[in-house]
Amino acid sequence: MVIAVYARPTKENYSIYIEQIHDFLKSEKVDLIIHQPYYDFLCRQEQLKLQLKTFSTSEELVSKADYVISLGGDGTMLEALTLVKRSGIPLLGVNTGRLGFLASVNKNDLHKALKQLLNEKFTLDKRELIELHGCNNYFEGLNYALNEFTIHKTDKSSMISIDTYVDGIFLNSYFADGLIVATPTGSTAYSLSCGGPIMMPDSDNFIITPIASHNLTVRPIIISNNREISFKVSGRSEGFNVSLDSRSTQISLNSEIRIKKTDFRVNLINLEGQHFFQTLRNKMMWGIDKRQ
């Protein structure tokens, strides 16, 4: 068995985490590989002395790893998914960042999580993604997102008009700063901050959420993710921004934009004892009375 570790080369991802993972996996006779930029960072900044095998590309990861551990926050998990791609390799998120809906394992529970992983005390949470069509392949094959697809005005432009169609049928013209189409996974991310609802991960829906809509009666709407959604964007500027999770590019007006559900899912590891409701209560502090 081979377990890969992906992390950003930042000060929050201390070498102690890798040392703990290495020592435990070595005792269980499990091989460890680590993302090359993160390993270089640890050797340079943290004086890590361990000699570890590394990977640099998606192809290397997919050919070697049975599981992937992401160290960081939800953004790190989303980056790791761009390496896992369509392979179906299960991904476990260990939260060394802040909120962490996807990276739900607390860093203090790392040893316990590793034991559960090797003993197969988990289920696979199969998550739907959004796939983008059009935009002249600006995303170089990584044209999918786990959390959300977003249309947004450029920094210095005025509001834009986004004509939105569902299976070719006109839904609405959103005159706003932008528009979010979120998966159930992304319902606790950008869409939530713009007033969108929270959905269970297995809801099989999309949420269309306007960003700072000019018309206050325009509210988020939930539609089946078996539908195709298309857009025509107009405005005073020459272009607008399109994002897939944390990856963004600027495209010109009148570009073809269509989105639909991908034909594959990603496998997130849900350790024994974890549940989405528990994560909601812990991360959003539901039911906690802070009054003195």
N, C-alpha and C positions, 0 to 999 in steps of 0.2 A: 504494500500500500504506500502511496505517496500523497502527502498533504502539502499544498502550496500556500504561501502567505503573501497577500498583497497589502501594501500600506503606502501612504504618502510619506515622502521623506521630510517629516516635520518633527518638532521637538516633543509633541504630545505622544508620539509613538516610540517610547523609550526602548532601549535594547533589552531591558529586563523582561519584556513580553516575549521577545524572540528567545531569550535564554530559557524562560519557563517552558515555552513550546518545544524547543530543542531537547531539553533534558527529559521531558515527559515522553516525547515521541521516541527518543533513543532508548529509553527503558522499555518501551513497548515494541522495539524493533520496527519502527515505522520511519520511512524516509521523509525528509523535509526539503523543500525547495522554496526560495524566497525571491521576490521581484528584485531584479538587479539594481535599479536606482535606489531602492530602499536599503538594500544591503550595502551599497557603496556609501550611503549617508551614515549608516550605523558604524561602519568601520572608520569613517573620517571624523564624525562628530561625537560618537559615543564610545570610541575605542573598543568596539566589539572585536573579540579575539577568535570567535568561532569561525572555522572554515566550512562554509555552507555552499551547497549547490544552488544555482540561480536559474531564473528564466527571464527573458526580455520581451518575448512576443506572445501573441495569442496562440500561434501555432505550437510553440514550445510548451506552453501551459497545457493546452488541450491534449497533446501527445503524451504528457507525463503524469498529470495530476488526477487523483481520484476524488479529492475534495479541495475546496479553496476556503481559506480563512481570511476574512477582511478585517484589518485592524484600523479603526478610525470611526467616523460617523457615517451617516447615510450617504453623503457625497462620495466617500471612499467606496462604499458598496456599489454605487452606480458606476463608478470608474471600473471596478473589478468586473462588472457584467459586460463591459465592452471587450474584455479579454476572454471571458467565458464564452461569449457569443451564443451560438446555437448548440453548443456541445452537450448541454444538459448536466454538466458537472455541478453537483450540489455546492451551495455557497452558504457559509456561516459567518454572520457579522458579529464581531466583538467591539463594543462601543468604548472607544477611548476619547470620543469627542463630547458633544453636548447632548442634544435631545435623543436621537437614535431610535426611530421607529423601526427601520429595517435592521440596523445593527443593534439587536435587542439584548445581546448577552453582555452583562456588566463585566467590566475589566477585572473586577475582584473575584469573579466566578470563572475565570479562565481555566483553571485546573479542572474544576468540576465539569465544565463544558467539553473539554478534551476527552475526559473519561466517558461521558455520555456519547460523544461522537464515535469513539472507537468501539464502544459496546453497542452501537446502533440503537441507542435509546432516543430516537427521534423519528419524526415523520417529515415527508417532503411537501412543502407548501408550494404548489405550482401556480405561479403568477402570470397573468396576462400582460402583454405589452402592446404599445401603439407603434404602427409602422407608417412611415412617411413615404409618399410617392410624389414625384415631381421634384422641383427645386434643383434640377440638373445635377443630381448626385453630389450636392455640396458636402454631404456628410460622409462621403467616400465609403459607402457600404454599411456604415454604422447608422442606418436610417431608422432606428427604433428607439423607444424609450420605455422605461419601466414606470416612471412616475407620471410624466406629462409631456404633451406637445403644446408649445406656446407661440402665439403670434403677438408681437409687441412693437409699438412705435419706436423709432430711433430716439436717441437721447434728446435731440434738439428739435424734434418735429412736434406738430400739433397732433390731436387725436386722429385716428384712422377709422375708416369705415370697412367693416368685415362682413361681406355677404356670405351667409352660411347656408349650406344645403345638406340635407340628409337623404342619402340614396337619390340624389338629383332633385329632391323636392325642397323648395325654398323654406327655410326656417325663420331667419331674421337677419336684418342688417344691424350689426353691433357697431354703434358709434362710440368708441371707447379708446382707452390707452392700449388695449389688447384683449386677447381671448385665450383661455386655457382649456384644453381638453385633457382631462385627467383619467387615469385608470383607477380602479378601487385602491390599489397600492398608493397611488398619488393623491388620494382623497385627503390624506393627513399632511400634505405638503403645501405647495403654492396655492392650490385651489382652496384649501381650508382658510388660508390667510385672506383670501378674497371673498369669503362668505359661502363657500361651497360646503356641501354636506359630507359627513364621514360615512364611508361604506365598508362593509365587510369585504375582505380580500377576495372572496369567491363570488362576488355579486354579478359578474358578467355584464357590466355596464360601463359606459363612459359618462363623465360629468362635463358639461360645457359651462364654463364659468367666465363671465366678463370681468375685465380688469378696469375698474374706475369708469363704469358705463355712464355716458352723458344722460341717459334716460333711467331714472331711479326705479322704474317699474320693471325693468329687465332683470330677471333673476336667474340663478343657475338652473339648469335643466338636466335630468338624467335620461339617457337613451340607451338602448341595447347596443352592446359592442359588436353585434353582428351587422351593424349598419356601416356604410361608408360615408364619411363626412368630407365635404369639399368646400373650398373658400375662394372668394375673389376679394382682393384687398385694394382699396383706393385711398388716396390722401394727397396732401400738398407736397410731401417730400417725394424723392425719387425711389425710395425703398423702405423696407421695414425689416425687423429682426424675426427670425424663426429659431426656436430652441427645441432640442430634444433632451430632456433632463438638464444637465449642466452644460451641454454642448450647444453653441449658438453660432449663427451665421447671418449675414445681412443679404437679402435678396431684393430684386427689383419688383416694382409693381407689375401686376398682370401675370405673375408667375403662376404656373399650375401647381396647386396644392391639394392633395388628397390624403386622407389618413384612414386607416382601418386596423383591425386587430391583426397581429402577426400570426403566422401559421406555426409558431412554436412558443413554448413557455419557458420560464426560468425556474429552477428548483432552489428554493430557499429552505435551509434546514431549520426545522421547528423542534427544538429540544423538548424532551419529556418534561412536563410541568409548565410549559409556556403556553399562553393563549393570547389572542388578539385583544380580548377584553381586558386582560391583566395588563397588557402593554398600554392600552388607552388610559386605564386608571393611574398607572404609575407615571407615565410621561405627561399627562395632562392634569394630574393631581385631582381627578374627580373624587368627590366625597370627602376631601380633606378640608377641615375647618381651621383656618389660620388665625381666627380671632383669639385674642388673649383674654 
